[in-house]
Amino acid sequence: MKKTYLVLSLAVLLAACGGSDDNVEKEEEVIIEEELFQIPDQLKDYYATIDFSGTDEELYDDLATLTIAKHTNFLEYWQRHSYLYKADKDPNNEANVILLYSGESRNKMEYSSSSNSYSPQTFNTEHVYPKSKLSDEHSLADMHHLRVCDSDVNTKRYNYHFTDGTGDYKLINYDRWYPGDEWRGDVARMILYVNLRYDEPLNGDISTSGINLFLKWNIEDPVSAIEIQRNNVIEDAQGNRNPFIDNPYLVTLLYGGDAAENKWAE
């Protein structure tokens, strides 16, 4: 069990002894928040080397190092077909996958590929962090930000900046993309993973509001069952996990902002 402390330096003005009018400024360390982490048994070994009581920068570096070190199997892009449809499997129908943004359940054999003889072919692979903006060769096939998506929806999404909105997925002002209420948290945690794993930026090239948009979405849309399923499948495939799916509160510790759900609270 680890303790994380947020510390506030409080300026206290004390009157000097002997009736002097001079005031002395003194810093006093005050604990304003304490969180106890109860890491689930199945994750204790994975996170055994992490000191969650470190500063935000120290914890960021530690989690980034772990996420990179655990990524031991570098997939070729074509190999996604061996894992992606299991990762995105419909929990209620093993023959289907759940499509990002639209949320549709569709036959997993309908994936678009020249090597696929099945007809029709209606969905393809979405790079949630657009591949045109990626700089690391390994990130192209990193399944933590690959999702199955209706081909027409994927074309409409293009590589536009994410922006806030409400309701279903939509294109806003012709060049801004809202992923939908049910998918905004998924998107946020995938984008933040790419930043942690590859140090890809979270600036205006990705979001109209920068990192603040992803911090907001991480809070508003809690981790779903399919995200947990994906995290487990992808760990088996390439070795590492998305820590922000394991505990969205890690986003708060690393990036700040309002407190997200702490799934490891005692």
VENFENCOR-V485564 format. One record per residue. N is the residue number from 1. NEAR is the number of other ideal C-beta (glycine too) atoms within 8 Angstrom. D_LAST is the distance of its C-alpha to the last C-alpha in whole Angstrom. Layout:
n/near/d_last
N/NEAR/D_LAST
N/NEAR/D_LAST
//
This chain:
n/near/d_last
1/6/9
2/8/11
3/9/11
4/10/13
5/8/15
6/7/17
7/8/21
8/7/23
9/8/27
10/8/28
11/7/32
12/8/33
13/7/37
14/7/39
15/6/42
16/9/44
17/5/46
18/4/49
19/4/49
20/7/49
21/5/49
22/5/47
23/8/43
24/7/41
25/7/38
26/7/35
27/8/31
28/7/28
29/8/25
30/8/22
31/8/19
32/6/18
33/6/14
34/7/11
35/9/8
36/9/6
37/13/6
38/8/5
39/8/9
40/7/10
41/5/13
42/4/16
43/9/15
44/9/15
45/5/18
46/7/19
47/11/17
48/6/18
49/5/20
50/9/18
51/8/17
52/9/14
53/7/15
54/7/19
55/5/21
56/9/21
57/6/24
58/9/23
59/15/20
60/10/22
61/8/25
62/12/23
63/13/21
64/11/25
65/8/26
66/13/24
67/14/24
68/9/28
69/7/28
70/11/27
71/13/29
72/7/32
73/7/34
74/7/36
75/12/37
76/6/40
77/7/40
78/5/42
79/9/39
80/12/37
81/9/39
82/6/38
83/13/34
84/12/34
85/11/34
86/7/32
87/12/29
88/13/30
89/12/31
90/10/31
91/6/29
92/4/31
93/6/34
94/5/34
95/6/38
96/11/36
97/12/34
98/12/33
99/16/34
100/13/33
101/13/33
102/9/36
103/8/33
104/7/36
105/9/36
106/11/39
107/6/40
108/10/39
109/6/43
110/11/44
111/12/42
112/9/45
113/7/47
114/3/50
115/3/49
116/9/48
117/3/51
118/7/49
119/4/50
120/5/49
121/11/47
122/8/45
123/14/41
124/9/41
125/10/38
126/12/37
127/10/35
128/10/33
129/13/33
130/8/37
131/8/39
132/5/42
133/10/39
134/13/38
135/6/39
136/7/38
137/4/40
138/9/37
139/14/35
140/9/37
141/12/36
142/14/32
143/14/31
144/12/28
145/13/30
146/12/33
147/12/33
148/14/35
149/15/37
150/12/40
151/11/43
152/6/44
153/12/41
154/12/40
155/7/44
156/7/43
157/13/40
158/6/42
159/7/40
160/9/40
161/11/37
162/14/34
163/12/35
164/7/33
165/7/34
166/4/33
167/6/34
168/5/35
169/11/36
170/9/39
171/11/41
172/9/41
173/5/44
174/5/45
175/6/43
176/12/40
177/13/37
178/14/35
179/11/33
180/12/32
181/8/29
182/7/27
183/13/28
184/13/27
185/14/23
186/13/25
187/13/27
188/16/25
189/16/23
190/14/26
191/16/28
192/14/25
193/14/25
194/15/29
195/11/28
196/14/26
197/14/28
198/12/31
199/6/31
200/12/33
201/6/33
202/11/31
203/7/35
204/7/37
205/6/38
206/12/35
207/14/34
208/9/36
209/7/33
210/8/32
211/8/28
212/8/28
213/14/28
214/15/26
215/16/23
216/11/24
217/12/24
218/15/21
219/12/19
220/7/22
221/13/22
222/6/18
223/10/18
224/10/21
225/6/21
226/9/24
227/11/22
228/10/20
229/11/23
230/13/25
231/12/22
232/8/23
233/11/27
234/15/27
235/11/25
236/5/28
237/12/31
238/12/30
239/8/27
240/14/25
241/11/22
242/12/21
243/13/18
244/13/18
245/12/18
246/11/15
247/9/13
248/17/15
249/14/13
250/12/15
251/16/18
252/13/17
253/9/17
254/11/20
255/9/22
256/6/21
257/10/22
258/6/20
259/6/16
260/12/15
261/8/12
262/11/9
263/9/9
264/9/6
265/9/4
266/5/0
//
